[in-house]
Amino acid sequence: MTRSVSEATHSLAPASAAEAEQLAERLRADLADTLDQLGDNLVPTRLASEAVAAVADRTPDWLKRYWAFAQSPTGLAIIGGVAALGLAGGVAGGAAKRRRRFRR
């Protein structure tokens, strides 16, 4: 048995003014709770931390270990040394090319 929209609405309608006020207060309280929950869920810092956690969950273990090593003092020293050698090699290589060019 299906009921029409007007029948369903009529059956939900309060019988008295006092019941209508109680229903309205209950609905306002439910709406306020819902809005509070939405507000709590949409705080920018919470959204950002959830996004970071989601990325961290998908990051492979080897990359996490590499990143932890790269941030350690030993890792920073090694990375800095490699960068210095690369820079020195680039400068020296450029000087050698310039000397060869002028010999011709």
Sequence and secondary structure as in RCSB ss.txt:
>XXXX:A:sequence
MTRSVSEATHSLAPASAAEAEQLAERLRADLADTLDQLGDNLVPTRLASEAVAAVADRTPDWLKRYWAFAQSPTG
LAIIGGVAALGLAGGVAGGAAKRRRRFRR
>XXXX:A:secstr
    HHHHHHHHS SSHHHHHHHHHHHHHHHHHHHHHHHHHT HHHHHHHHHHHHHHHS HHHHHHHHHHHSHHH
HHHHHHHHHHHHHHHHHHHHHHHHHHHH 
